[in-house]
């Protein structure tokens, strides 16, 4: 039973990673690409790490995977936010098809 759950999580993680990579290719600007990569790849990698826990149990590998999940989850989201904010401050323009600019609204409130 745990092997079946592990295989399902592994396949789900692979699909999330695949969709994240496709988002890097298909999306129009750096902000959308980074969002796609962060969300999809983080969920995919966490799913793959969780599958290791089901395959190996609470052995050395499983515990390391369990510890890596929250580190990856929080580290990737903070790093993505810092990269996006830095790109915005540096002056990288949004795509012309973008509808809303939340950072501009926030900077208008600050000034």
C-alpha angles and dihedrals in degrees: 000000000000090000090055092051089046092052092048091051091046092052091045090051091049091052093049090050091048092051090048090053091048089051089056089057101038107038119092108229142024093260095055092041093052092047091052093047094046099047100038099038094044092052091043095050092045089052091051091049090050089051088057088058090055093046098046103023120210094335124124092281095047094049092048090051090049091051092047094055099072092037091055094042096053097034095052095048094048092045092049091050091050092049093048093047091048092050090050094048090046089056106253104162126231118243115269089244092059112115106196134031108200095176092056091052090050094048090049089056091049094054 
